[in-house]
Amino acid sequence: MFLGIALHLAMNEQNERLQWVHRLMAKLPEKQRTILHLRDIEGHSYHEIADILGVSEEQVKVNLFRARRWIKEQYEKIENYGL
């Protein structure tokens, strides 16, 4: 029974984290949000994303880096300060 409760709590915690990440993604500038979605959710390559958006692969990489960094920073604030 304890294992079932622990598993349930862990799943709820994971679900809550995922919801926070989705909320943070929604706050990104449109280009960063789109690139992050195409790469991390749909699994497209840098080249494919560049073709889809009509930008260079370098722009894709820069925007992806900035989006991931911003989400990480904001998420750490939430985790550390309980915002």
Summary of the structure (lengths in Angstrom):
residues: 83
radius of gyration: 16.1
end to end distance: 32.3
largest distance: 54.2
contacts: 203
relative contact order: 0.12
helix: 84%
strand: 0%
